[in-house]
Amino acid sequence: EAQVTQNPRYLITVTGKKLTVTCSQNMNHEYMSWYRQDPGLGLRQIYYSMNVEVTDKGDVPEGYKVSRKEKRNFPLILESPSPNQTSLYFCASKLSGTSGSYEQYFGPGTRLTVT
Amino acid sequence: AQKVTQAQTEISVVEKEDVTLDCVYETRDTTYYLFWYKQPPSGELVFLIRRNSFDEQNEISGRYSWNFQKSTSSFNFTITASQVVDSAVYFCALSVAGGTSYGKLTFGQGTILTVHP
């Protein structure tokens, strides 16, 4: 089954404790991206990757890191989480890395709470 | 920069009513793509439709229909004969053809639709 998977689905952590949210897709998509969803703000892009070893900042990259060493994986790293990073996080992928066309397919979401 | 506005924060209807969700977008690009996504209470984001800026044909899929009008920069979504299972948050989104925003989806704030039995 074609899908985007994320782990963990739920995470409660404390301020400053490094964490990684994994994302994997099995569709051989070039493009992968991370979004965060906050009430009243819709979804905002954090980072994206057009292909392996090619990543760039989205609209809200502060406090996050990413890497793309393999085509299928795109982990999101929070080196020192803070309470304002409490949010619902989505990983997404789409076929082409260089076109605005093609729909993005989203993972199930990771609900992160930082206390 | 791109912008998507969904002016309706919440809509409440009774089952079998028709409901239209509004979406207005802003972009200076001449080639762009518009999307609708559904987020049911379970939380996942489900892709519904994609339209290209050069194709203004309206589309119907079962009880769902979309009206794309470039003249008013709108891409509205109508559900005919709504059902309780249509209750969800609906997002309109925009992506441009290239430039520095490769593939980025700019989302509206979302419209919460509640369909009462």
Chai-1 contact restraints between the chains, C-beta under 6 A:
chainA,res_idxA,chainB,res_idxB,connection_type,confidence,min_distance_angstrom,max_distance_angstrom,comment,restraint_id
A,Y31,B,G103,contact,1.0,0.0,6.0,A-B,restraint_1
A,G42,B,F107,contact,1.0,0.0,6.0,A-B,restraint_2
A,G42,B,G108,contact,1.0,0.0,6.0,A-B,restraint_3
A,G42,B,Q109,contact,1.0,0.0,6.0,A-B,restraint_4
A,G42,B,G110,contact,1.0,0.0,6.0,A-B,restraint_5
A,L43,B,F107,contact,1.0,0.0,6.0,A-B,restraint_6
A,Q45,B,K104,contact,1.0,0.0,6.0,A-B,restraint_7
A,M50,B,Y102,contact,1.0,0.0,6.0,A-B,restraint_8
A,G100,B,Y33,contact,1.0,0.0,6.0,A-B,restraint_9
A,G100,B,S95,contact,1.0,0.0,6.0,A-B,restraint_10
A,G100,B,V96,contact,1.0,0.0,6.0,A-B,restraint_11
A,G100,B,A97,contact,1.0,0.0,6.0,A-B,restraint_12
A,G100,B,G103,contact,1.0,0.0,6.0,A-B,restraint_13
A,S101,B,Y33,contact,1.0,0.0,6.0,A-B,restraint_14
A,E103,B,F47,contact,1.0,0.0,6.0,A-B,restraint_15
A,E103,B,R50,contact,1.0,0.0,6.0,A-B,restraint_16
A,F106,B,L45,contact,1.0,0.0,6.0,A-B,restraint_17
A,P108,B,E44,contact,1.0,0.0,6.0,A-B,restraint_18
A,G109,B,G43,contact,1.0,0.0,6.0,A-B,restraint_19
